Amino acid sequence: MWDYTDKVRDHFFNPRNVGEVENPDGIGEVGSLACGDALKLTFRLDKQGRIEDAKFKTFGCASAIATSSVLTEIIKGMTLDQALKVTNKDIAEYLGGLPEQKMHCSVMGKEALEAAVENYKTGGPAKHQLEGNVVCTCFGVTDAEIERVTRENGLTTVEQVTNYCKAGGGCGGCHGEIEKIIEKVQGEKEKHSTAQKPSTPAKLTNIRKIQLIQQTINEQIRPALRADGGNIELIDVDGNKVTVAFRGMCAKCQLAEFTMRDVVEARLREFVSPDLTVEEQKEPEP
């Protein structure tokens, strides 16, 4: 039996947003009944271009239902650009984690969203289009899809690739090709790491650290938040702990914790110091 978290069980037994949005702006379909999992995602935008409603229909396991339910909850209120930044890792982490063998369900949700957005933007087919050459004929997975899931999730074995996109989970005849793709991605990563390896920085004084933090917020973080109607304010710097407050739309965003981790903290660690940690100062409840 799979070891599911309480959040997975909750979204499985009490799934949110099941069904189809009436007169949707975007439709995305991935998977097939023959492969054991299928998902249809529909959404509608409001006048400001944000996702007003999102619903899903799925044929699959508990993880497929839970990840689809969570995805529709996460993306409500987002612009399409914001929604497309939601990764399969974000979906899994929102649920408190998934069994390794069920990670492909989170990938399926991300692909359905991408297909729905593409359908809205181009009016093209709602069905997820395969890119590249088919490597796994059992499940119809291409080299481009295997390379993408390997790169985005840091996969290093064929078994992991199977867990994330099902490739290699049938007859096994494609294992050699999958290994070559993994080696290619790892080689590119090592080459990039060697080329980008920074020199050891000099120890920052407190004043210089604060200056760099403020500069990074002004130049690297605030413009991205303002583009979506949000803002950020530096509250305090105590050693390596940085306290900030979200303003505007960011203060109300359901994905604030991901923005904090993947944008604010990531940029500050990149441009100031890898030792920094960032926490949000919440506004007091009225």
BELLIN-V128792 format. One record per pair of residues at least 4 apart in sequence whose C-alpha atoms are under 6 Angstrom apart, sorted by the first residue. I is the first residue (numbers start at 1). J is the second residue. Records with the same first field share a line. If there is no record, write none. Layout:
BEGIN
I: J / J
END
This chain:
BEGIN
4: 8
7: 95
8: 66 / 95
10: 14
11: 15 / 66
12: 62 / 65 / 66
15: 69
16: 69
17: 55
18: 55 / 56
19: 55 / 56 / 57
20: 55
21: 42 / 55
24: 42 / 43 / 44
25: 43 / 44 / 120
26: 42 / 43 / 116 / 117 / 119 / 120
27: 41 / 42 / 116 / 126
28: 40 / 41 / 112 / 115 / 116 / 126 / 127
29: 39 / 40 / 112 / 126 / 127 / 128
30: 38 / 39 / 112 / 128
31: 37 / 38
32: 37 / 38
33: 37 / 38
37: 59 / 60
38: 58 / 59
39: 57 / 58
40: 56 / 57
41: 55 / 56
42: 54 / 55
43: 53 / 54
44: 51 / 52 / 53
45: 49 / 50 / 51 / 52
46: 50 / 52
50: 77 / 78 / 79
51: 76 / 77 / 78
52: 76
54: 72
60: 64
63: 67
64: 105
67: 106
68: 109
75: 83
78: 82 / 83
88: 106 / 107
89: 93
90: 94
92: 97 / 98
93: 97
101: 163
103: 163 / 164
104: 163 / 164 / 165
115: 128
118: 122
119: 123 / 124 / 126
131: 144
132: 142 / 143 / 144
133: 142 / 143
134: 141 / 142
135: 141 / 142 / 143
136: 140 / 141 / 167 / 174
138: 170
141: 167
149: 153
150: 154 / 155
162: 166 / 167 / 168 / 169
168: 172 / 174 / 175
183: 187
192: 196
193: 197
204: 209
212: 216
216: 220
217: 221 / 222
218: 222
222: 231
225: 230 / 231
226: 230 / 231
229: 249
230: 247 / 248 / 249 / 250
231: 246 / 247 / 248
232: 245 / 246 / 247
233: 244 / 245
234: 244
235: 243 / 244
236: 242 / 243
237: 241 / 242
240: 276
241: 276 / 277 / 278
242: 278
243: 278 / 279 / 280
244: 280 / 281
245: 280 / 281
246: 250 / 251
247: 251
258: 262
259: 263
260: 264 / 265
261: 265
262: 266
263: 267
265: 278
268: 272
269: 273 / 274 / 276
END
